[in-house]
Amino acid sequence: MTKLQSDISPSTQPVIEINNLKMGFEGLKVLEDLSLKLYDNENLVVLGKSGSGKSVLIKCIVKLLRPDQGTIIVLGEDVGRLENRKLATLRQKIGFLFQSGALYDSMTIKENLEFPLIRVRKNLSKKERDEKIEEALENVGLSDTLNKMPSELSGGMRKRASLARTIVVDPMIMLYDEPTTGLDPVTSDEISALINDVQKKYKTSSLIITHDIECARATADRLIMLKEGEVYLEGDMEAFEKSTDPIIRSFFK
């Protein structure tokens, strides 16, 4: 099928540039000649049904998976060519909000946030770390959870705590993997609002992987839809909503 394309050409330089990415597992194609760019201070939403390659894409960006072909340039660095030390340094500039949240169950919320700070911001004093933790929790509306365990929080609160742990180290890029999955509509709207708040407060560039059209509508400056591992449509929300293509329309039912 012919790929649809809308006219969007941001003037800023990309902070992520992916060219001709291919990835497969045991003969099954997951990503097929995929190219995209994420620009500075932009929320880019990547839409797609299950199995379209969204989560594989985001894992390739931080080299949790190695693509079979193609290049991934992040903040000017060719991810595929980086040796472990330089890769670790680059990853410190990238916040990754996992679909599950991935909080450490045996640690308090404060300890969860302190863990990456000790590893990434080694020059901070204990007082400075505490201030950073309190600020991050306040920014996601969880100031009173400092000494609670993850098991004491609701699903939406755990997602907020995971976001606080991600932003506490001041990342330049945020990667969100299905941030509203498993949440009720009200909590999903709150998480979408938080994604926008983080962009404004921390001046981040964000790649948001989702199949939730309401999350996309609330957060996207620009959208890309994947189909069978390829870019099928790129544009703003208006371009998607005006499309008469049945594949695009299926997301708006």
ChimeraX attribute file (.defattr): number of C-alpha atoms within 10 A of each C-alpha:
attribute: neighborCount
match mode: 1-to-1
recipient: residues
	/A:1	4
	/A:2	6
	/A:3	10
	/A:4	14
	/A:5	13
	/A:6	12
	/A:7	9
	/A:8	10
	/A:9	8
	/A:10	12
	/A:11	8
	/A:12	11
	/A:13	12
	/A:14	20
	/A:15	20
	/A:16	22
	/A:17	20
	/A:18	20
	/A:19	15
	/A:20	15
	/A:21	21
	/A:22	21
	/A:23	23
	/A:24	16
	/A:25	9
	/A:26	5
	/A:27	7
	/A:28	8
	/A:29	14
	/A:30	19
	/A:31	28
	/A:32	20
	/A:33	15
	/A:34	19
	/A:35	17
	/A:36	18
	/A:37	18
	/A:38	23
	/A:39	20
	/A:40	20
	/A:41	19
	/A:42	22
	/A:43	24
	/A:44	25
	/A:45	27
	/A:46	26
	/A:47	27
	/A:48	25
	/A:49	15
	/A:50	11
	/A:51	14
	/A:52	20
	/A:53	23
	/A:54	25
	/A:55	19
	/A:56	19
	/A:57	25
	/A:58	20
	/A:59	16
	/A:60	17
	/A:61	23
	/A:62	21
	/A:63	16
	/A:64	11
	/A:65	13
	/A:66	17
	/A:67	20
	/A:68	13
	/A:69	16
	/A:70	17
	/A:71	19
	/A:72	26
	/A:73	18
	/A:74	22
	/A:75	18
	/A:76	11
	/A:77	16
	/A:78	15
	/A:79	21
	/A:80	18
	/A:81	12
	/A:82	13
	/A:83	9
	/A:84	9
	/A:85	9
	/A:86	12
	/A:87	17
	/A:88	13
	/A:89	11
	/A:90	16
	/A:91	19
	/A:92	18
	/A:93	17
	/A:94	24
	/A:95	23
	/A:96	25
	/A:97	23
	/A:98	18
	/A:99	18
	/A:100	15
	/A:101	20
	/A:102	12
	/A:103	20
	/A:104	15
	/A:105	11
	/A:106	11
	/A:107	16
	/A:108	19
	/A:109	26
	/A:110	19
	/A:111	18
	/A:112	23
	/A:113	30
	/A:114	22
	/A:115	13
	/A:116	16
	/A:117	22
	/A:118	15
	/A:119	11
	/A:120	16
	/A:121	15
	/A:122	10
	/A:123	11
	/A:124	13
	/A:125	11
	/A:126	11
	/A:127	9
	/A:128	11
	/A:129	20
	/A:130	16
	/A:131	12
	/A:132	21
	/A:133	26
	/A:134	20
	/A:135	17
	/A:136	24
	/A:137	26
	/A:138	14
	/A:139	18
	/A:140	22
	/A:141	15
	/A:142	18
	/A:143	14
	/A:144	10
	/A:145	19
	/A:146	17
	/A:147	12
	/A:148	14
	/A:149	19
	/A:150	22
	/A:151	12
	/A:152	11
	/A:153	15
	/A:154	11
	/A:155	17
	/A:156	20
	/A:157	18
	/A:158	21
	/A:159	26
	/A:160	25
	/A:161	27
	/A:162	26
	/A:163	28
	/A:164	27
	/A:165	28
	/A:166	23
	/A:167	28
	/A:168	21
	/A:169	24
	/A:170	20
	/A:171	18
	/A:172	20
	/A:173	28
	/A:174	24
	/A:175	23
	/A:176	22
	/A:177	22
	/A:178	21
	/A:179	27
	/A:180	24
	/A:181	13
	/A:182	13
	/A:183	15
	/A:184	11
	/A:185	12
	/A:186	9
	/A:187	16
	/A:188	19
	/A:189	17
	/A:190	15
	/A:191	24
	/A:192	19
	/A:193	14
	/A:194	18
	/A:195	23
	/A:196	16
	/A:197	15
	/A:198	19
	/A:199	19
	/A:200	12
	/A:201	9
	/A:202	14
	/A:203	16
	/A:204	23
	/A:205	25
	/A:206	31
	/A:207	24
	/A:208	26
	/A:209	25
	/A:210	25
	/A:211	21
	/A:212	18
	/A:213	16
	/A:214	17
	/A:215	24
	/A:216	22
	/A:217	16
	/A:218	15
	/A:219	25
	/A:220	23
	/A:221	16
	/A:222	20
	/A:223	23
	/A:224	23
	/A:225	24
	/A:226	21
	/A:227	22
	/A:228	15
	/A:229	24
	/A:230	21
	/A:231	23
	/A:232	20
	/A:233	21
	/A:234	23
	/A:235	20
	/A:236	19
	/A:237	18
	/A:238	11
	/A:239	16
	/A:240	20
	/A:241	12
	/A:242	10
	/A:243	14
	/A:244	9
	/A:245	10
	/A:246	8
	/A:247	12
	/A:248	17
	/A:249	13
	/A:250	8
	/A:251	16
	/A:252	11
	/A:253	6
